[in-house]
Amino acid sequence: MSYPYQYSPPGQPGPPHPPQRQPQAPPNGYAPNGYPAQNQASQMPPQTPMQYVNPPRSQQQATRPGQIRHPQVVIHTPSRSASVLSTTPQASPSPGGATDYNPLLLLLAEEYIEAAHGMGPTVSLTHQDQETYYKLMSTGMGCMDAVLLNYKLHPATEGQIRLRFATLLHNETNNDAKTDQVLNHGIMLCQRHRLLDLKYSMQHLQARALAKKNPGAAIKTLDKVIKEAEDYGHVAWVYALRFLCVSLSQQMPSQRGYSTSLHHLEAISKISDDHRDMAVYVVSAAFKALLHLRTPGTESMVEAQRAIADARQYQLDQSVLGLTQIMTLLSLLDVVCSLQSHRKEEILEKTMAMHQFLDKPDLAEQRKDEGFLGVPIERSSSGQLHISSGGIFRKTADGRDQLVFAWVCRRDVYCLGYYLSGVATSLYYERQPITYLQEAIKLIRGSLVQHEAHPESISGMSSLTNWRTLIDWYLRLQLAFYFCSRADWPAARNTQIFLQLTASHCSLGDAIHRERLATYLGGAIDQGAGRLDSALRSYQSDILALPDTALVNDPSTDVAILAALNTLLIIREPSHPQHFQFGLLMAQLGPFCTSHRSRGIVAAFQLIKGCIDNDRTVNSTTYIQTAMHTAKTISNQQLTCMAFAAFTLHFATGRLDGDAVRAHEAFPKLAVRARSKLWECTANGMLATLLEKRGNGQEAAAIRREIEELRESLPEDLRGH
């Protein structure tokens, strides 16, 4: 759909008016956990014949599915005081003393664009006045287009206008062909007149535009530009271009994207270390840690922790002291590493350290331009890169150049901190998790209802809204699983219904994966409430089917494995109508579970293997004991309780000796620790039966009265007769 506005006011040559602040909207999203990719330009870009301006791509199809938003190098438009007029030579005056309309047209263009972006946050939130927004944007771009078409400009001035115009075309329209045409003309112009900074900026933007269709091709084009920048010794541009490659590689298939990202991050680390750009080195190390956490392999956790330590060794360096946002990211990643290690003491220690860091006053007093991260470059070209980089660089207060990244706002950082705290405390505490998770949801919902006040394009605000919607969805998913762990099935069901209905609403991430998670959650709720037939239908649905081959570190495969394991628990009894599928499913699950990176999945599979051996052989004992030991190691109380129940049932039932009594007495304590009323009833019932056999009828009767009281709190389908 093209927007039917055409504005091409007359004008005559002259230098452009200074560009307004151009909001940054990274193509891949707003996230604390990602990689840089520049998005918007701060200098006046060129314009070409303006016919139809399409609504922002986000209004038709937001960020590509499967792309989790990452921090990105952005284009920060300087204030009106940093005018192109003040930094580029003037064009020759109009012949015959004719009126020079060039400055007027450029001034009008910036006024229209500023007015459009000023209403951008409100329009993206309310979806009202979109026609006014596009009309203002179309008029502003038409003014710039008229200048480029009708007047001869100084090469530096024309280059800056072309960059500005191409940036607007890229961010505000779907006219990729026009964007490419404007950039090609601009690159040739800069090549002829050796305007290298402007040329790099245009090639940077051209790669971002190409990446929307073919990220691999975009990275290949950047390889040539990087080689040229390295040959000329333009270190700052080498950083910017390589960070862009890191960002674009996240849109590629996982293993290929990982290799490409790691290659460029290693190169950045080496160059920054050689030039003593320690701020750049620390940022590169932080991104390596994030990359390793998202990557398959047994060594990924070790590599991530090594990268975190590598970044922190320079935290007292003068150039790193201002990188509060990076230090915050490292604190969050540290908690993620500890969660995957399943070590209770370490999790509590790292979570407490994260709380202390987030409570620091300097974090609460971040710069007013929050949403961006500036990384100082020690040895750049006299602090003047910001003039011709289209906002990829900006100038610090002490005159140095600074590479700019898009970043999450302070409010969103606190939301992520609450989220990780909720996950961490759900393993060990009864009430704290719900407090953290509900506070995180409150923060993210507040951000969705009321956007930031700074000017922004509709496409930029839509990308940010998509990211926040995605975080809100996963917060509620974690809350639903917490309700399941508390056996609060009505609350879990209400949340699951919401998740099922909204799984495909956000265009970020993989909507199919969210639907898969919501379906699995529905099955888990039905199973916990005793509706086994309904649970089985969910677990055996097509969306939860196991793939033909085991994929390493694939979240979708992991959910399918969990569904299959629960299916085995339901159909394992020979009397079940689908028991004939048990052996086939066990054989199918073997390759997925035997060497899985999740010790919880390995333990669950071993437990089921131990339970199916009715002869109670040495193998079954080994499987159950190994499963129980693993469950204890990772502090999985539910799995520990199940494994101990299997051990007691197989090896202590029917015996009346002291060991059998101790096992039966320990079982109820584990059930209480697992916070499961169902397992408490089961454990107490087994203990009462043993006591009756030993002649302790009075004690057994007291326990059975407790069982009756507990039964009243169970779902109706679990109360029995």
C-alpha positions as CSV (number, residue, x, y, z in Angstrom):
1,M,0.0,0.0,0.0
2,S,1.4,3.4,-0.9
3,Y,0.4,6.5,0.8
4,P,-1.2,8.9,-1.7
5,Y,0.5,12.1,-0.9
6,Q,2.9,13.9,-3.2
7,Y,4.6,17.1,-2.1
8,S,7.4,18.6,-4.2
9,P,7.6,22.3,-3.4
10,P,9.9,24.4,-5.6
11,G,13.3,25.4,-4.4
12,Q,16.7,26.4,-5.3
13,P,20.2,25.3,-4.3
14,G,21.6,26.1,-0.9
15,P,23.0,24.3,2.2
16,P,20.6,22.2,4.2
17,H,19.2,23.1,7.6
18,P,20.4,21.0,10.5
19,P,18.6,17.8,11.0
20,Q,16.4,17.1,14.0
21,R,17.0,14.2,16.4
22,Q,16.1,11.1,14.4
23,P,14.7,8.4,16.7
24,Q,16.4,5.1,16.7
25,A,14.4,2.1,15.8
26,P,16.7,-1.0,15.4
27,P,15.5,-3.4,12.7
28,N,15.7,-6.4,15.0
29,G,14.2,-5.1,18.2
30,Y,14.8,-3.4,21.5
31,A,16.6,-5.9,23.9
32,P,19.2,-5.9,26.6
33,N,20.6,-9.0,25.5
34,G,21.8,-8.5,21.9
35,Y,24.0,-7.1,19.3
36,P,24.3,-3.7,17.5
37,A,22.8,-2.6,14.2
38,Q,22.5,1.0,13.3
39,N,19.1,2.1,12.4
40,Q,18.6,5.8,11.8
41,A,20.6,8.7,10.5
42,S,21.3,12.0,12.1
43,Q,22.4,14.0,9.2
44,M,20.2,15.3,6.4
45,P,19.7,12.5,3.9
46,P,19.2,13.0,0.2
47,Q,15.9,12.8,-1.5
48,T,14.7,11.7,-4.8
49,P,11.4,12.2,-6.7
50,M,8.7,11.9,-4.2
51,Q,5.7,10.1,-5.5
52,Y,4.1,7.9,-2.9
53,V,5.2,7.4,0.6
54,N,4.2,4.0,2.0
55,P,3.2,3.7,5.6
56,P,6.0,2.3,7.9
57,R,6.7,-1.3,7.4
58,S,5.8,-1.9,11.0
59,Q,2.2,-1.0,10.2
60,Q,2.0,-3.7,7.6
61,Q,4.4,-6.4,8.9
62,A,6.5,-5.7,12.0
63,T,9.9,-7.1,12.6
64,R,10.5,-10.5,11.1
65,P,9.4,-13.5,13.2
66,G,12.1,-15.4,14.9
67,Q,14.1,-12.3,15.6
68,I,14.6,-11.4,19.2
69,R,15.4,-7.8,19.4
70,H,19.1,-7.0,20.2
71,P,20.9,-3.8,21.3
72,Q,22.0,-2.2,18.1
73,V,24.2,0.6,16.8
74,V,21.8,3.4,16.0
75,I,21.7,6.6,14.1
76,H,21.4,9.5,16.5
77,T,20.4,12.7,14.8
78,P,22.1,15.8,16.3
79,S,20.2,18.7,17.5
80,R,19.3,21.7,15.4
81,S,22.5,23.4,16.6
82,A,24.6,20.8,14.8
83,S,23.3,22.0,11.4
84,V,24.6,20.7,8.1
85,L,24.8,24.4,7.3
86,S,27.5,24.9,9.9
87,T,29.6,21.8,8.9
88,T,29.5,21.8,5.1
89,P,30.5,24.2,2.4
90,Q,27.9,26.5,0.9
91,A,26.6,25.9,-2.6
92,S,27.2,28.5,-5.2
93,P,24.6,31.3,-5.1
94,S,21.8,31.2,-7.6
95,P,22.6,32.9,-10.9
96,G,21.3,36.4,-11.5
97,G,20.6,37.0,-7.8
98,A,17.6,34.7,-7.9
99,T,16.0,33.9,-4.6
100,D,17.7,30.9,-3.0
101,Y,14.9,28.5,-1.8
102,N,17.3,25.7,-0.8
103,P,17.7,26.6,2.9
104,L,14.0,27.3,3.2
105,L,13.0,23.9,1.7
106,L,15.4,22.1,4.0
107,L,14.2,24.0,7.0
108,L,10.6,23.1,6.1
109,A,11.6,19.5,5.6
110,E,13.0,19.2,9.1
111,E,10.0,21.0,10.6
112,Y,7.6,18.6,9.0
113,I,9.6,15.6,9.9
114,E,10.1,16.9,13.5
115,A,6.3,17.4,13.8
116,A,5.6,13.9,12.5
117,H,8.0,12.3,14.9
118,G,6.7,14.4,17.7
119,M,3.3,12.8,17.4
120,G,4.8,9.4,16.6
121,P,4.6,7.9,20.2
122,T,1.0,9.0,20.5
123,V,0.0,7.7,17.1
124,S,1.6,4.3,17.6
125,L,-0.2,4.0,20.9
126,T,-3.7,5.2,19.9
127,H,-3.6,4.4,16.2
128,Q,-5.3,7.8,15.6
129,D,-4.1,10.6,13.4
130,Q,-2.0,8.2,11.2
131,E,-3.1,10.1,8.1
132,T,-1.7,13.4,9.6
133,Y,1.5,11.7,10.5
134,Y,2.1,10.3,7.0
135,K,1.0,13.6,5.4
136,L,3.6,15.5,7.5
137,M,6.3,12.9,6.7
138,S,5.5,12.9,3.0
139,T,5.6,16.7,2.8
140,G,9.0,16.8,4.6
141,M,10.5,14.2,2.4
142,G,9.0,15.9,-0.7
143,C,10.8,19.1,0.3
144,M,14.1,17.3,0.5
145,D,13.5,15.5,-2.8
146,A,12.9,18.8,-4.5
147,V,16.3,20.1,-3.3
148,L,18.1,17.1,-4.7
149,L,16.2,17.2,-8.0
150,N,16.3,20.9,-8.8
151,Y,19.5,22.3,-7.5
152,K,23.2,21.9,-7.7
153,L,24.8,21.4,-4.3
154,H,28.2,21.2,-2.8
155,P,29.2,17.5,-2.8
156,A,29.5,17.3,1.0
157,T,26.1,19.0,1.4
158,E,24.5,16.8,-1.2
159,G,25.9,13.7,0.4
160,Q,24.5,14.5,3.8
161,I,21.1,15.2,2.3
162,R,21.1,12.0,0.4
163,L,22.0,10.1,3.6
164,R,19.2,11.7,5.5
165,F,16.7,11.1,2.7
166,A,17.7,7.5,2.3
167,T,17.4,6.9,6.0
168,L,13.9,8.3,6.0
169,L,13.0,6.1,3.0
170,H,14.4,3.1,4.8
171,N,12.6,3.8,8.1
172,E,9.3,5.3,7.0
173,T,8.5,3.5,3.7
174,N,8.6,0.2,1.9
175,N,10.2,1.7,-1.2
176,D,13.4,-0.3,-1.2
177,A,14.2,0.3,-4.8
178,K,14.1,4.1,-4.3
179,T,16.3,3.7,-1.2
180,D,18.9,1.8,-3.1
181,Q,18.8,4.2,-6.0
182,V,19.4,7.2,-3.7
183,L,22.2,5.4,-1.8
184,N,24.0,4.2,-5.0
185,H,24.1,7.8,-6.3
186,G,25.3,9.0,-3.0
187,I,28.1,6.4,-2.7
188,M,29.4,7.2,-6.2
189,L,29.3,10.9,-5.3
190,C,31.3,10.3,-2.1
191,Q,33.7,8.1,-4.0
192,R,34.5,10.8,-6.5
193,H,35.1,13.5,-3.9
194,R,36.7,11.2,-1.3
195,L,34.0,11.8,1.3
196,L,34.9,8.6,3.2
197,D,32.8,9.0,6.3
198,L,29.7,9.8,4.3
199,K,30.4,6.8,2.0
200,Y,30.8,4.4,5.0
201,S,27.6,5.8,6.4
202,M,25.7,5.1,3.2
203,Q,27.2,1.6,2.8
204,H,26.2,1.0,6.4
205,L,22.6,2.0,5.7
206,Q,22.6,0.1,2.4
207,A,23.6,-3.1,4.2
208,R,20.8,-2.7,6.7
209,A,18.3,-2.2,3.9
210,L,19.5,-5.3,2.0
211,A,19.4,-7.3,5.3
212,K,15.6,-7.0,5.3
213,K,15.6,-9.5,2.4
214,N,18.9,-11.2,2.5
215,P,21.1,-10.9,5.7
216,G,23.8,-13.1,4.2
217,A,24.2,-11.0,1.2
218,A,24.3,-7.9,3.3
219,I,27.2,-9.3,5.4
220,K,29.1,-10.2,2.2
221,T,28.8,-6.6,1.0
222,L,30.1,-5.4,4.4
223,D,33.1,-7.6,4.2
224,K,34.4,-5.5,1.3
225,V,33.7,-2.3,3.1
226,I,35.4,-3.5,6.3
227,K,38.5,-4.5,4.2
228,E,38.7,-1.0,2.8
229,A,38.3,0.6,6.2
230,E,41.0,-1.6,7.7
231,D,43.4,-0.8,4.8
232,Y,42.9,3.0,5.4
233,G,43.2,2.5,9.1
234,H,39.7,3.9,9.9
235,V,39.4,1.9,13.2
236,A,36.2,3.5,14.4
237,W,34.4,2.5,11.2
238,V,35.8,-1.0,11.5
239,Y,34.2,-1.2,14.9
240,A,30.8,0.1,13.6
241,L,30.8,-2.1,10.5
242,R,31.8,-5.3,12.4
243,F,29.2,-4.7,15.1
244,L,26.6,-4.3,12.3
245,C,27.7,-7.7,11.0
246,V,27.2,-9.2,14.4
247,S,23.6,-7.8,14.5
248,L,22.7,-8.9,11.0
249,S,24.1,-12.4,11.6
250,Q,21.5,-13.0,14.2
251,Q,18.9,-13.1,11.4
252,M,20.7,-16.1,9.9
253,P,20.4,-19.8,10.8
254,S,21.7,-20.5,14.2
255,Q,25.0,-22.2,13.6
256,R,26.0,-20.1,10.7
257,G,24.9,-16.9,12.5
258,Y,26.8,-18.0,15.6
259,S,30.1,-18.5,13.6
260,T,29.7,-15.2,11.8
261,S,29.0,-13.3,15.0
262,L,31.8,-14.9,16.9
263,H,34.3,-14.2,14.1
264,H,33.5,-10.4,14.1
265,L,33.4,-10.2,17.8
266,E,36.8,-11.8,18.1
267,A,38.1,-9.4,15.4
268,I,36.7,-6.4,17.4
269,S,38.3,-7.6,20.6
270,K,41.7,-7.9,18.9
271,I,41.6,-4.5,17.3
272,S,40.3,-2.8,20.4
273,D,42.9,-4.4,22.5
274,D,45.6,-3.3,20.1
275,H,44.4,0.3,20.1
276,R,43.6,0.3,23.9
277,D,39.9,1.0,23.2
278,M,38.9,-0.7,26.4
279,A,35.3,0.4,26.3
280,V,34.8,-1.2,22.9
281,Y,36.6,-4.3,24.2
282,V,34.3,-4.6,27.2
283,V,31.2,-4.3,24.9
284,S,32.5,-6.9,22.6
285,A,33.1,-9.3,25.5
286,A,29.6,-8.7,26.9
287,F,28.1,-9.5,23.5
288,K,30.2,-12.7,23.3
289,A,28.8,-13.8,26.6
290,L,25.3,-13.2,25.3
291,L,26.1,-15.1,22.1
292,H,27.4,-18.1,24.0
293,L,24.3,-18.3,26.2
294,R,22.2,-18.6,23.1
295,T,24.4,-21.3,21.5
296,P,24.3,-25.1,21.7
297,G,27.2,-27.0,23.1
298,T,28.4,-28.3,26.4
299,E,31.1,-25.6,26.6
300,S,28.8,-22.7,25.9
301,M,28.2,-21.9,29.6
302,V,31.9,-22.0,30.4
303,E,32.6,-19.7,27.4
304,A,29.9,-17.3,28.6
305,Q,31.3,-17.1,32.1
306,R,34.8,-16.6,30.7
307,A,33.5,-13.7,28.5
308,I,31.8,-12.1,31.5
309,A,35.0,-12.3,33.6
310,D,37.0,-10.9,30.6
311,A,34.7,-7.9,30.4
312,R,34.8,-7.2,34.2
313,Q,38.5,-7.2,34.4
314,Y,38.5,-3.7,32.9
315,Q,35.5,-2.3,34.8
316,L,37.7,0.2,36.6
317,D,39.3,1.5,33.4
318,Q,38.5,5.2,33.0
319,S,36.8,4.8,29.6
320,V,34.6,1.9,31.0
321,L,33.4,3.7,34.1
322,G,30.5,5.3,32.2
323,L,29.3,2.0,30.7
324,T,26.7,1.5,33.4
325,Q,24.3,-0.2,31.0
326,I,27.0,-2.8,30.0
327,M,27.7,-3.5,33.6
328,T,24.0,-4.0,34.2
329,L,23.9,-6.5,31.3
330,L,26.8,-8.4,32.7
331,S,25.0,-8.6,36.0
332,L,21.8,-10.0,34.3
333,L,23.9,-12.5,32.3
334,D,25.6,-13.7,35.5
335,V,22.2,-14.6,36.9
336,V,21.3,-16.5,33.7
337,C,24.5,-18.5,33.9
338,S,23.9,-19.4,37.5
339,L,20.3,-20.5,36.7
340,Q,21.6,-22.9,34.1
341,S,24.1,-24.3,36.5
342,H,21.3,-25.2,39.0
343,R,23.5,-24.4,42.0
344,K,21.3,-23.0,44.7
345,E,24.0,-21.0,46.6
346,E,25.4,-19.5,43.4
347,I,21.9,-18.6,42.2
348,L,21.1,-16.8,45.4
349,E,24.5,-15.0,45.5
350,K,24.2,-13.8,41.9
351,T,20.6,-12.7,42.3
352,M,21.5,-10.7,45.4
353,A,24.4,-9.1,43.5
354,M,22.1,-8.2,40.7
355,H,19.7,-6.5,43.2
356,Q,22.5,-4.5,44.7
357,F,23.6,-3.3,41.3
358,L,20.2,-2.4,40.1
359,D,19.6,-0.4,43.3
360,K,22.7,1.8,42.7
361,P,21.9,5.5,42.5
362,D,23.9,6.0,39.4
363,L,21.7,3.5,37.5
364,A,18.6,5.4,38.6
365,E,20.1,8.6,37.4
366,Q,21.0,7.6,33.9
367,R,21.4,10.2,31.2
368,K,18.2,11.8,29.9
369,D,18.9,10.2,26.5
370,E,18.2,6.7,27.9
371,G,17.5,4.2,25.3
372,F,21.0,4.6,23.8
373,L,24.4,3.4,24.8
374,G,27.4,5.5,23.8
375,V,30.8,3.7,23.7
376,P,33.7,6.1,23.6
377,I,36.5,5.5,21.1
378,E,39.9,6.6,22.4
379,R,41.7,7.1,19.1
380,S,39.3,8.3,16.6
381,S,39.6,11.1,14.0
382,S,39.7,14.2,16.2
383,G,36.2,13.7,17.5
384,Q,34.6,14.7,14.1
385,L,33.1,11.5,13.0
386,H,29.6,12.5,14.2
387,I,29.4,15.2,11.5
388,S,29.3,12.9,8.6
389,S,28.2,9.5,10.0
390,G,24.5,10.0,10.0
391,G,24.3,9.5,13.7
392,I,26.3,6.2,13.9
393,F,28.7,8.2,15.9
394,R,28.2,11.2,18.2
395,K,30.5,13.5,20.2
396,T,31.1,13.2,23.9
397,A,31.4,16.2,26.3
398,D,35.2,15.9,26.3
399,G,35.3,15.9,22.4
400,R,35.8,12.2,21.7
401,D,33.8,10.2,19.2
402,Q,31.3,7.7,20.5
403,L,29.8,4.7,18.9
404,V,26.1,4.7,19.5
405,F,23.9,1.6,20.3
406,A,20.2,1.3,20.8
407,W,19.5,0.0,24.3
408,V,16.6,-0.8,26.6
409,C,15.3,2.0,28.8
410,R,15.8,1.9,32.6
411,R,12.3,0.9,33.3
412,D,12.7,-2.2,31.0
413,V,16.0,-3.1,32.7
414,Y,14.2,-3.2,36.1
415,C,11.5,-5.4,34.4
416,L,14.1,-7.9,33.3
417,G,15.7,-7.9,36.7
418,Y,12.3,-8.7,38.3
419,Y,11.8,-11.4,35.8
420,L,15.1,-13.2,36.5
421,S,14.5,-12.7,40.3
422,G,11.1,-14.5,39.8
423,V,12.7,-17.4,38.0
424,A,15.5,-17.7,40.6
425,T,13.3,-17.5,43.7
426,S,10.7,-19.9,42.3
427,L,13.2,-22.7,42.9
428,Y,13.5,-22.1,46.6
429,Y,10.9,-19.7,48.0
430,E,7.2,-20.0,48.4
431,R,5.8,-16.4,48.0
432,Q,8.6,-14.2,46.6
433,P,8.4,-15.4,43.0
434,I,4.8,-14.1,42.5
435,T,5.8,-10.8,44.0
436,Y,8.7,-10.3,41.5
437,L,6.7,-11.5,38.5
438,Q,3.7,-9.4,39.2
439,E,5.9,-6.3,39.7
440,A,7.6,-7.0,36.3
441,I,4.2,-7.4,34.6
442,K,3.1,-4.1,36.2
443,L,6.2,-2.3,34.9
444,I,5.9,-3.7,31.3
445,R,2.2,-3.0,31.1
446,G,2.8,0.5,32.3
447,S,5.4,0.9,29.4
448,L,2.9,-0.4,26.9
449,V,0.1,2.0,28.1
450,Q,2.3,5.1,28.2
451,H,5.3,5.4,25.8
452,E,8.4,7.5,26.3
453,A,7.9,11.2,25.5
454,H,10.9,11.7,23.2
455,P,10.1,12.0,19.5
456,E,10.0,8.8,17.6
457,S,8.8,7.4,14.3
458,I,5.7,5.1,14.2
459,S,7.9,2.2,13.0
460,G,10.3,2.7,15.9
461,M,7.6,2.8,18.5
462,S,5.9,-0.2,17.0
463,S,9.2,-2.2,17.2
464,L,9.6,-1.2,20.8
465,T,5.9,-2.1,21.6
466,N,6.4,-5.5,19.9
467,W,9.4,-6.2,22.1
468,R,7.6,-5.2,25.3
469,T,4.6,-7.3,24.3
470,L,6.9,-10.3,23.8
471,I,8.4,-9.8,27.3
472,D,4.9,-9.4,28.8
473,W,3.9,-12.8,27.2
474,Y,6.9,-14.7,28.7
475,L,6.4,-13.1,32.1
476,R,2.9,-14.4,32.2
477,L,4.1,-17.8,31.0
478,Q,6.5,-18.0,33.9
479,L,3.7,-16.9,36.2
480,A,1.5,-19.7,34.9
481,F,4.2,-22.3,35.6
482,Y,4.6,-20.9,39.1
483,F,0.9,-21.4,39.7
484,C,1.3,-25.0,38.4
485,S,4.1,-25.6,41.0
486,R,1.7,-24.4,43.7
487,A,-1.1,-26.6,42.3
488,D,-3.2,-23.5,41.8
489,W,-4.9,-24.9,38.8
490,P,-7.7,-22.3,38.3
491,A,-5.2,-19.4,38.3
492,A,-2.9,-21.4,36.0
493,R,-5.8,-22.1,33.6
494,N,-6.8,-18.4,33.5
495,T,-3.3,-17.4,32.5
496,Q,-3.0,-20.2,30.0
497,I,-6.2,-19.1,28.2
498,F,-4.7,-15.6,27.9
499,L,-1.4,-17.0,26.6
500,Q,-3.2,-19.2,24.1
501,L,-5.2,-16.3,22.7
502,T,-2.2,-13.9,22.5
503,A,0.5,-16.3,21.3
504,S,0.4,-15.0,17.8
505,H,-0.3,-11.3,18.6
506,C,3.4,-10.2,18.7
507,S,5.3,-10.2,15.5
508,L,8.6,-10.7,17.3
509,G,10.0,-14.1,18.0
510,D,8.5,-17.4,16.8
511,A,4.8,-17.3,17.2
512,I,4.6,-21.1,16.5
513,H,6.9,-21.7,19.4
514,R,4.7,-19.6,21.7
515,E,1.7,-21.6,20.6
516,R,3.6,-24.8,21.3
517,L,4.4,-23.5,24.8
518,A,0.8,-22.5,25.5
519,T,-0.4,-26.0,24.3
520,Y,2.1,-27.8,26.5
521,L,1.0,-25.6,29.5
522,G,-2.6,-26.5,28.9
523,G,-1.7,-30.2,28.9
524,A,0.3,-29.8,32.1
525,I,-2.6,-28.1,33.8
526,D,-5.0,-30.8,32.8
527,Q,-2.6,-33.5,33.9
528,G,-2.1,-31.8,37.3
529,A,-5.9,-31.5,37.8
530,G,-6.5,-35.1,36.9
531,R,-8.0,-34.7,33.4
532,L,-5.7,-37.2,31.8
533,D,-7.6,-37.7,28.6
534,S,-7.6,-33.9,27.9
535,A,-3.9,-33.7,28.8
536,L,-3.1,-36.6,26.4
537,R,-4.9,-34.8,23.6
538,S,-2.7,-31.7,24.2
539,Y,0.6,-33.7,24.4
540,Q,-0.2,-35.7,21.3
541,S,-1.2,-32.7,19.2
542,D,0.7,-32.1,16.0
543,I,2.4,-29.0,17.3
544,L,4.1,-31.0,20.0
545,A,5.2,-33.9,17.8
546,L,8.8,-34.9,18.1
547,P,11.0,-34.1,15.0
548,D,12.5,-36.8,13.0
549,T,16.0,-36.0,14.2
550,A,17.3,-34.6,17.5
551,L,18.3,-31.0,17.2
552,V,20.9,-29.6,19.6
553,N,19.7,-26.9,21.9
554,D,16.4,-26.4,20.1
555,P,13.7,-24.9,22.4
556,S,10.9,-26.3,20.3
557,T,12.4,-29.8,20.5
558,D,12.7,-29.5,24.2
559,V,9.0,-28.7,24.7
560,A,8.1,-31.7,22.5
561,I,10.4,-33.9,24.6
562,L,8.6,-32.8,27.8
563,A,5.3,-33.5,26.2
564,A,6.4,-37.0,25.3
565,L,7.8,-37.7,28.8
566,N,4.4,-36.8,30.3
567,T,2.7,-38.9,27.7
568,L,4.8,-41.9,28.9
569,L,3.7,-41.2,32.5
570,I,0.1,-41.3,31.5
571,I,0.1,-44.4,29.3
572,R,2.7,-46.5,31.3
573,E,0.0,-48.6,33.0
574,P,-0.7,-51.8,31.0
575,S,-4.4,-51.2,31.5
576,H,-4.3,-47.9,29.6
577,P,-5.9,-48.0,26.1
578,Q,-2.8,-46.5,24.5
579,H,-0.2,-48.5,26.4
580,F,0.7,-50.2,23.1
581,Q,2.5,-47.0,22.1
582,F,4.7,-47.0,25.2
583,G,7.6,-49.0,23.9
584,L,7.7,-47.2,20.5
585,L,7.7,-43.8,22.2
586,M,10.4,-44.9,24.6
587,A,12.6,-45.9,21.7
588,Q,11.9,-42.7,19.9
589,L,12.8,-40.6,22.9
590,G,16.1,-42.4,23.6
591,P,18.3,-40.4,21.1
592,F,16.8,-37.1,22.3
593,C,17.2,-37.7,26.1
594,T,20.3,-39.8,26.6
595,S,22.8,-37.0,26.1
596,H,20.6,-34.0,26.5
597,R,22.2,-30.9,27.9
598,S,19.4,-30.5,30.4
599,R,20.0,-32.7,33.4
600,G,16.4,-32.5,34.3
601,I,15.3,-34.1,31.1
602,V,18.0,-36.8,31.4
603,A,16.8,-37.5,35.0
604,A,13.2,-37.7,34.0
605,F,14.0,-40.2,31.2
606,Q,16.1,-42.3,33.6
607,L,13.3,-42.4,36.1
608,I,10.8,-43.7,33.6
609,K,13.3,-46.3,32.4
610,G,13.7,-47.4,36.1
611,C,10.0,-47.6,36.7
612,I,9.2,-49.9,33.7
613,D,11.5,-52.7,35.0
614,N,9.0,-54.7,36.9
615,D,11.7,-57.3,37.9
616,R,13.4,-54.7,40.0
617,T,16.9,-55.5,38.6
618,V,20.2,-53.8,39.3
619,N,19.5,-51.6,36.2
620,S,16.2,-50.3,37.5
621,T,17.9,-49.5,40.9
622,T,20.7,-47.7,39.1
623,Y,18.3,-45.7,36.9
624,I,16.1,-44.6,39.8
625,Q,19.0,-43.7,42.1
626,T,20.8,-41.8,39.4
627,A,17.6,-39.9,38.6
628,M,17.1,-39.0,42.3
629,H,20.7,-37.9,42.7
630,T,20.5,-35.7,39.6
631,A,17.2,-34.2,40.7
632,K,18.7,-33.3,44.1
633,T,21.7,-31.8,42.4
634,I,19.6,-29.4,40.3
635,S,17.3,-28.7,43.2
636,N,14.2,-30.0,41.3
637,Q,11.9,-30.8,44.3
638,Q,9.1,-32.2,42.1
639,L,11.4,-34.6,40.3
640,T,13.2,-35.6,43.5
641,C,9.8,-36.4,45.1
642,M,8.8,-38.5,42.1
643,A,12.1,-40.4,42.1
644,F,11.9,-41.1,45.9
645,A,8.3,-42.3,45.4
646,A,9.5,-44.7,42.8
647,F,12.3,-45.9,45.0
648,T,10.1,-46.4,48.0
649,L,7.4,-48.2,45.9
650,H,9.9,-50.5,44.2
651,F,12.3,-51.3,47.0
652,A,10.7,-50.6,50.4
653,T,7.1,-51.6,49.9
654,G,6.3,-55.1,51.4
655,R,9.2,-54.8,53.8
656,L,8.8,-54.1,57.5
657,D,12.4,-53.5,58.6
658,G,13.9,-50.3,59.8
659,D,15.1,-49.1,56.4
660,A,11.6,-49.5,55.0
661,V,10.2,-47.4,57.9
662,R,12.8,-44.7,57.4
663,A,12.1,-44.5,53.7
664,H,8.3,-44.3,54.2
665,E,8.8,-41.6,56.9
666,A,11.1,-39.5,54.7
667,F,8.7,-39.6,51.7
668,P,6.1,-37.2,53.3
669,K,8.8,-34.7,54.2
670,L,9.9,-34.6,50.6
671,A,6.3,-34.2,49.4
672,V,5.9,-31.2,51.7
673,R,9.1,-29.7,50.4
674,A,7.8,-30.2,46.8
675,R,4.6,-28.2,47.8
676,S,2.4,-30.9,46.3
677,K,-0.8,-31.9,48.2
678,L,-1.2,-34.9,45.8
679,W,2.2,-36.3,46.7
680,E,1.5,-35.6,50.4
681,C,-1.6,-37.7,50.2
682,T,0.3,-40.5,48.4
683,A,3.2,-40.5,50.8
684,N,1.0,-40.4,53.9
685,G,-1.1,-43.3,52.4
686,M,2.0,-45.4,51.9
687,L,3.2,-44.7,55.4
688,A,-0.2,-45.4,57.0
689,T,-0.3,-48.8,55.2
690,L,3.2,-49.7,56.5
691,L,2.2,-48.7,60.0
692,E,-0.9,-50.8,59.9
693,K,1.2,-53.8,58.8
694,R,3.5,-53.2,61.7
695,G,0.6,-53.1,64.1
696,N,0.6,-49.3,64.7
697,G,-3.1,-48.9,63.9
698,Q,-3.7,-45.8,66.1
699,E,-0.9,-43.9,64.5
700,A,-2.0,-45.0,61.1
701,A,-5.5,-43.9,61.8
702,A,-4.3,-40.4,62.7
703,I,-2.4,-40.2,59.4
704,R,-5.4,-41.3,57.4
705,R,-7.4,-38.5,59.0
706,E,-4.8,-36.0,57.8
707,I,-5.1,-37.6,54.3
708,E,-8.9,-36.9,54.3
709,E,-8.3,-33.3,55.2
710,L,-5.7,-33.0,52.4
711,R,-8.1,-34.6,49.9
712,E,-10.5,-31.8,50.2
713,S,-7.9,-29.4,48.7
714,L,-7.3,-31.6,45.7
715,P,-9.1,-31.2,42.4
716,E,-12.2,-33.3,42.2
717,D,-10.7,-35.7,39.6
718,L,-7.8,-36.5,42.0
719,R,-9.8,-37.2,45.2
720,G,-10.6,-40.8,44.3
721,H,-13.4,-42.7,46.0
